Amino acid sequence: MSIKNVILLLAEDRIIDRELVRGIARYANLQSANRWVFYHELERKTPLAKLKKWKADGIIARNYDYETTVNLTKFGLPIITRGLQINNYPYIAANENAIATLAARHFQERGFQHLAYIGITLPWSMERGDAFREKCKNFCDAFYIFQRGVKKAKGYNQKEIEKMAGWLKTLPKPVGIFVCNDDAAGAVTEACKLTGIIIPKEVAILGVDNDTYICELSDPPLSSIALNFENVGYAAAKALDSYMSGKTVEEKKILLEPTHIVSRQSTNILAVKDHEIIKALNFIRQNVKKLIQVNDVVAATNVSRRYLERRFKNAIHRSICDEIRYCKVTLISEMLSETTLSISDISMSLGFSNTKHFARYFCKAAGITPLAYRKKYGRI
């Protein structure tokens, strides 16, 4: 049995790196012909001179500053990083368009017409913000942006939070705010507390990464977009293995894809004034596990179908039928990616007559079969 030595330069204090490691380890454990031995540094500033003494076959690394990245290339080893391509090797990048689409839909279905993005002046964050703005333009009345300059120190200091708080006070309320990641979303909650802004009544907050340490300890708990970190870690390890074995990989971008939104209290609100629309939306959410029809939604209100459909379209910018389908597909996606239930069991629990009907329903809406979706985004 041969041994492959792999340097892991990942940060244990970030969920993206912790989950990437799970996927990397899963791939390594499946290798029967080769044993992988890992060298990893827990410090954020890894002494590169120390790494040179270790006879490695490949590297998987987090984002570094430019100078450090250049030094890594001098090792002459296959290297896969997240966010930056080096020497034409594959690299890990987020599907910003898909992430922005999910975020926009989340606020759209809650009736928000004032929206904002809070990010940092890094390419990936700016791309995420631009994509979100583009996805929102057809249904929002006003869009606002707050960018934080790149700092060496992690997190937000008191001065930065106070600056953000002042900006938040100027926004029309209610406003839905999409934040570049959960770290920044936590700072937004602190800024809201500083000025007495009520979450989610006045400001609804949605982050990215679904870092439960941040999201669930936040007050109120933060809604966040979950990404397929573990599967990407597996794919990155597989790509590195190819290069360490003298092969090449055609696909150079390993995409982090959003799987679903974990809704928590920070976006648990409907920014809609029409009480009949609120009744309709609540009925759809409460009965998402049933095969309800438009007439069922109409019956839960005190208005005619024609009136409700017209008002619903004006408020949510999609039809009642589209909203039912969206909520159902969102739930299915979450069950496929986050549970170990069989596709047959998921189908039965949601009221479908058979798995073929279930598969056709999901594929028509999502453009992918349930089995293919689970293989791509599932944790198993």
C-alpha positions as CSV (number, residue, x, y, z in Angstrom):
1,M,0.0,0.0,0.0
2,S,1.4,3.4,-1.0
3,I,1.2,6.5,1.1
4,K,0.2,10.0,-0.1
5,N,1.1,12.9,2.1
6,V,-1.4,15.8,1.9
7,I,-1.0,19.2,3.5
8,L,-4.3,20.7,4.8
9,L,-4.1,24.5,5.3
10,L,-7.7,25.0,6.6
11,A,-9.1,26.9,9.5
12,E,-10.8,24.9,12.3
13,D,-12.8,27.9,13.4
14,R,-14.8,28.2,10.2
15,I,-17.6,25.9,9.3
16,I,-16.7,25.8,5.6
17,D,-13.2,24.4,6.4
18,R,-14.5,22.0,9.1
19,E,-17.1,20.6,6.7
20,L,-14.6,20.5,3.8
21,V,-12.4,18.3,6.0
22,R,-15.3,15.9,6.6
23,G,-15.6,15.4,2.8
24,I,-11.8,15.1,2.4
25,A,-11.6,12.5,5.1
26,R,-14.6,10.6,3.6
27,Y,-12.8,10.4,0.3
28,A,-9.4,9.4,1.9
29,N,-11.1,6.6,3.9
30,L,-12.5,5.0,0.8
31,Q,-9.0,4.6,-0.8
32,S,-8.0,1.0,-0.5
33,A,-4.9,1.2,-2.6
34,N,-3.5,4.4,-1.1
35,R,-3.3,5.6,2.5
36,W,-3.5,9.3,3.0
37,V,-1.5,10.9,5.7
38,F,-2.4,14.5,6.6
39,Y,-0.3,17.3,7.8
40,H,-2.4,20.2,9.1
41,E,-1.8,23.3,11.1
42,L,-4.4,24.7,13.4
43,E,-2.8,28.2,13.4
44,R,-4.2,30.7,11.0
45,K,-0.7,31.8,10.1
46,T,1.1,28.7,9.0
47,P,4.9,28.8,8.9
48,L,5.6,27.9,5.3
49,A,9.2,27.1,6.0
50,K,8.1,24.4,8.3
51,L,5.9,22.9,5.6
52,K,8.8,22.6,3.1
53,K,10.4,20.1,5.4
54,W,7.4,17.8,5.0
55,K,7.6,15.6,1.9
56,A,4.1,16.3,0.6
57,D,2.4,15.1,-2.5
58,G,-0.4,17.7,-2.6
59,I,-2.0,20.7,-0.9
60,I,-5.6,21.8,-0.1
61,A,-5.6,25.3,1.2
62,R,-7.9,28.1,2.3
63,N,-7.7,31.6,0.9
64,Y,-4.4,33.4,1.7
65,D,-3.0,36.8,0.9
66,Y,-1.3,37.1,-2.4
67,E,2.2,36.8,-1.1
68,T,1.5,33.6,0.8
69,T,-0.3,32.1,-2.2
70,V,2.7,32.8,-4.4
71,N,5.0,31.1,-1.9
72,L,2.8,28.0,-1.9
73,T,3.2,27.7,-5.7
74,K,7.0,27.5,-5.1
75,F,6.4,24.1,-3.5
76,G,5.9,22.6,-7.0
77,L,3.0,20.5,-5.8
78,P,-0.6,20.1,-7.0
79,I,-2.7,22.6,-5.0
80,I,-6.4,23.2,-4.7
81,T,-7.6,26.3,-2.9
82,R,-10.9,27.8,-2.2
83,G,-11.6,31.1,-4.0
84,L,-8.5,31.4,-6.0
85,Q,-7.1,29.3,-8.9
86,I,-3.4,28.5,-8.8
87,N,-1.4,27.2,-11.8
88,N,-4.5,26.0,-13.6
89,Y,-5.4,23.5,-10.9
90,P,-9.0,23.1,-9.8
91,Y,-10.3,25.5,-7.2
92,I,-13.3,25.8,-4.9
93,A,-15.8,28.6,-5.6
94,A,-19.4,29.4,-4.7
95,N,-22.2,29.4,-7.2
96,E,-23.1,33.0,-6.4
97,N,-26.0,33.2,-8.9
98,A,-27.7,30.2,-7.2
99,I,-27.1,31.5,-3.7
100,A,-28.5,34.9,-4.7
101,T,-31.5,33.3,-6.3
102,L,-32.4,31.4,-3.1
103,A,-31.9,34.6,-1.0
104,A,-34.1,36.7,-3.3
105,R,-36.9,34.1,-3.3
106,H,-36.8,33.9,0.5
107,F,-37.5,37.6,0.8
108,Q,-39.9,37.7,-2.1
109,E,-42.1,35.1,-0.6
110,R,-42.2,37.1,2.6
111,G,-43.4,40.2,0.7
112,F,-40.4,42.5,1.2
113,Q,-40.2,45.4,-1.2
114,H,-37.2,47.2,0.5
115,L,-34.0,45.1,0.4
116,A,-30.4,45.5,1.2
117,Y,-27.1,43.7,1.0
118,I,-24.3,43.8,3.6
119,G,-20.9,42.6,2.4
120,I,-17.1,43.1,2.4
121,T,-14.9,44.5,-0.4
122,L,-13.7,41.1,-1.6
123,P,-14.5,39.8,-5.1
124,W,-16.7,36.9,-4.0
125,S,-18.8,39.1,-1.6
126,M,-19.2,41.8,-4.2
127,E,-20.2,39.2,-6.8
128,R,-22.7,37.8,-4.4
129,G,-24.2,41.2,-3.7
130,D,-24.4,42.1,-7.4
131,A,-26.2,38.8,-8.2
132,F,-28.6,39.4,-5.3
133,R,-29.4,42.9,-6.5
134,E,-30.1,41.5,-10.0
135,K,-32.4,38.8,-8.7
136,C,-34.4,41.4,-6.7
137,K,-34.9,44.1,-9.3
138,N,-38.2,42.7,-10.6
139,F,-40.0,42.8,-7.3
140,C,-38.3,45.3,-4.9
141,D,-38.9,49.1,-4.8
142,A,-35.6,50.1,-3.3
143,F,-32.2,48.4,-2.9
144,Y,-29.4,49.4,-0.5
145,I,-25.8,48.3,-0.1
146,F,-23.3,48.5,2.8
147,Q,-19.7,47.3,2.2
148,R,-17.1,46.8,4.9
149,G,-13.5,47.3,3.9
150,V,-11.2,44.3,4.2
151,K,-9.6,44.0,7.6
152,K,-6.9,41.7,8.9
153,A,-8.7,41.2,12.2
154,K,-11.5,38.7,12.2
155,G,-14.9,40.0,13.1
156,Y,-16.3,43.5,13.6
157,N,-15.0,45.9,16.2
158,Q,-17.3,48.3,18.1
159,K,-16.6,51.3,15.8
160,E,-17.6,49.2,12.8
161,I,-20.8,48.0,14.4
162,E,-21.7,51.6,15.4
163,K,-21.1,52.7,11.8
164,M,-23.4,49.9,10.5
165,A,-26.0,50.8,13.2
166,G,-26.1,54.4,11.9
167,W,-26.7,53.1,8.3
168,L,-29.4,50.7,9.4
169,K,-31.3,53.6,11.0
170,T,-31.6,55.3,7.7
171,L,-33.2,52.4,5.9
172,P,-37.0,52.3,5.3
173,K,-38.7,49.7,7.4
174,P,-39.5,46.8,7.1
175,V,-36.4,45.8,5.2
176,G,-34.9,42.4,4.3
177,I,-31.2,42.3,4.6
178,F,-29.1,39.6,2.9
179,V,-25.6,39.4,4.5
180,C,-22.6,37.9,2.8
181,N,-22.0,35.3,5.5
182,D,-23.0,34.3,9.1
183,D,-20.1,36.1,10.7
184,A,-21.3,39.4,9.3
185,A,-24.9,38.6,10.0
186,G,-24.0,38.2,13.6
187,A,-22.6,41.7,13.6
188,V,-25.8,43.0,12.0
189,T,-27.9,41.7,14.9
190,E,-25.5,43.5,17.3
191,A,-25.9,46.7,15.3
192,C,-29.7,46.4,15.5
193,K,-29.6,45.9,19.3
194,L,-27.4,49.0,19.5
195,T,-30.1,51.2,17.9
196,G,-33.2,49.4,19.2
197,I,-34.2,48.0,15.8
198,I,-36.5,45.1,16.2
199,I,-35.6,41.8,14.4
200,P,-37.5,40.6,12.4
201,K,-40.3,43.1,12.6
202,E,-38.2,46.0,11.2
203,V,-35.2,44.2,9.9
204,A,-35.1,40.6,8.6
205,I,-31.7,39.1,8.4
206,L,-30.5,36.2,6.2
207,G,-26.9,34.9,6.2
208,V,-24.9,32.3,4.4
209,D,-23.1,29.1,5.5
210,N,-25.5,27.9,8.2
211,D,-22.9,28.0,10.9
212,T,-25.0,26.7,13.8
213,Y,-22.5,28.1,16.4
214,I,-23.3,31.6,15.2
215,C,-26.8,31.2,14.0
216,E,-28.3,29.4,17.0
217,L,-26.5,31.5,19.6
218,S,-27.6,34.7,18.0
219,D,-30.5,36.6,19.5
220,P,-32.8,36.1,17.7
221,P,-31.5,32.9,15.9
222,L,-30.3,33.7,12.4
223,S,-31.8,32.2,9.2
224,S,-29.0,31.1,6.8
225,I,-28.4,29.5,3.5
226,A,-26.8,26.0,3.8
227,L,-24.1,25.0,1.3
228,N,-22.8,21.5,0.3
229,F,-19.5,21.9,2.0
230,E,-18.9,18.2,2.7
231,N,-19.6,17.1,-0.9
232,V,-17.2,19.8,-2.2
233,G,-14.5,18.6,0.2
234,Y,-15.0,15.1,-1.3
235,A,-14.8,16.4,-4.8
236,A,-11.7,18.5,-4.0
237,A,-9.9,15.5,-2.6
238,K,-10.8,13.4,-5.6
239,A,-9.5,16.1,-8.0
240,L,-6.2,16.4,-5.9
241,D,-5.9,12.6,-6.0
242,S,-6.0,12.7,-9.8
243,Y,-3.2,15.2,-10.0
244,M,-1.1,13.3,-7.4
245,S,-1.5,10.2,-9.6
246,G,-0.3,12.0,-12.7
247,K,-3.8,12.6,-14.2
248,T,-5.5,15.8,-15.0
249,V,-9.1,17.1,-14.4
250,E,-11.0,19.0,-17.1
251,E,-13.4,20.7,-14.7
252,K,-11.4,23.5,-13.0
253,K,-14.1,25.0,-10.8
254,I,-15.5,22.9,-7.9
255,L,-18.8,24.7,-7.0
256,L,-20.2,25.2,-3.6
257,E,-23.9,25.0,-4.2
258,P,-26.8,26.1,-1.9
259,T,-28.9,23.2,-0.8
260,H,-31.7,25.0,1.2
261,I,-32.4,27.8,3.6
262,V,-32.6,27.0,7.3
263,S,-35.3,29.4,8.4
264,R,-35.0,30.7,12.0
265,Q,-36.5,33.7,13.8
266,S,-34.5,36.4,12.1
267,T,-36.7,36.1,8.9
268,N,-39.9,34.8,10.5
269,I,-42.1,37.6,9.3
270,L,-44.4,38.5,6.4
271,A,-43.8,42.0,5.2
272,V,-47.3,42.1,3.7
273,K,-50.1,44.5,4.8
274,D,-53.0,42.7,3.1
275,H,-54.4,40.4,5.8
276,E,-56.0,38.0,3.3
277,I,-52.6,37.5,1.6
278,I,-51.1,36.8,5.0
279,K,-53.8,34.2,5.6
280,A,-53.1,32.6,2.3
281,L,-49.3,32.5,2.8
282,N,-49.7,31.0,6.3
283,F,-52.1,28.4,5.1
284,I,-49.6,27.3,2.4
285,R,-46.7,27.0,4.9
286,Q,-48.8,25.2,7.5
287,N,-50.0,22.7,4.9
288,V,-46.8,22.3,2.8
289,K,-46.7,18.5,3.6
290,K,-50.2,18.1,2.0
291,L,-51.1,18.1,-1.7
292,I,-53.1,21.3,-1.5
293,Q,-54.6,23.1,-4.5
294,V,-55.4,26.8,-5.2
295,N,-59.0,26.3,-4.1
296,D,-57.9,25.1,-0.7
297,V,-55.9,28.3,-0.2
298,V,-58.8,30.4,-1.4
299,A,-61.1,28.6,1.1
300,A,-58.8,29.7,4.0
301,T,-59.5,33.3,3.2
302,N,-62.6,35.5,3.1
303,V,-62.3,36.7,-0.5
304,S,-62.9,35.3,-4.0
305,R,-60.4,33.4,-6.0
306,R,-60.2,36.1,-8.6
307,Y,-59.5,38.8,-5.9
308,L,-57.0,36.6,-4.1
309,E,-55.0,35.7,-7.2
310,R,-54.8,39.3,-8.3
311,R,-53.7,40.6,-4.9
312,F,-51.3,37.6,-4.4
313,K,-49.6,38.3,-7.7
314,N,-49.2,42.0,-6.8
315,A,-47.8,41.3,-3.3
316,I,-45.6,38.2,-3.9
317,H,-44.9,38.6,-7.6
318,R,-45.9,35.1,-8.4
319,S,-49.1,33.0,-8.5
320,I,-50.7,31.0,-5.7
321,C,-49.9,27.9,-7.7
322,D,-46.2,28.9,-8.0
323,E,-46.0,29.6,-4.3
324,I,-47.4,26.2,-3.4
325,R,-44.9,24.5,-5.7
326,Y,-42.0,26.6,-4.4
327,C,-42.7,25.8,-0.8
328,K,-43.2,22.1,-1.6
329,V,-40.0,21.8,-3.6
330,T,-38.0,23.7,-0.9
331,L,-39.1,21.2,1.7
332,I,-38.3,18.3,-0.6
333,S,-34.8,19.7,-1.3
334,E,-34.2,20.0,2.5
335,M,-35.4,16.5,3.2
336,L,-33.2,15.1,0.4
337,S,-30.1,16.9,1.5
338,E,-30.4,16.8,5.3
339,T,-32.1,13.5,6.1
340,T,-31.5,9.8,5.5
341,L,-35.1,9.1,4.6
342,S,-35.5,7.0,1.5
343,I,-37.0,8.8,-1.5
344,S,-40.0,6.5,-1.2
345,D,-40.5,7.5,2.4
346,I,-40.2,11.2,1.6
347,S,-42.7,10.8,-1.2
348,M,-45.2,9.1,1.1
349,S,-44.8,11.6,3.9
350,L,-45.7,14.4,1.5
351,G,-48.9,12.8,0.2
352,F,-47.7,11.7,-3.2
353,S,-49.5,8.6,-4.6
354,N,-46.3,7.0,-5.9
355,T,-42.6,7.7,-6.3
356,K,-42.9,8.2,-10.0
357,H,-45.4,11.1,-9.5
358,F,-43.1,12.5,-6.8
359,A,-40.0,12.3,-9.1
360,R,-41.8,14.0,-12.0
361,Y,-43.1,16.8,-9.7
362,F,-39.7,17.5,-8.3
363,C,-37.8,17.2,-11.6
364,K,-40.2,19.6,-13.4
365,A,-39.6,22.3,-10.8
366,A,-36.0,21.7,-9.9
367,G,-34.6,20.5,-13.2
368,I,-33.0,17.4,-11.6
369,T,-34.3,14.1,-10.3
370,P,-34.6,13.5,-6.6
371,L,-31.9,10.8,-6.7
372,A,-29.5,13.0,-8.6
373,Y,-30.2,15.9,-6.2
374,R,-29.4,13.7,-3.2
375,K,-26.1,12.4,-4.8
376,K,-25.1,16.0,-5.5
377,Y,-26.1,17.7,-2.3
378,G,-26.9,15.0,0.3
379,R,-24.7,14.4,3.3
380,I,-24.7,10.6,2.8
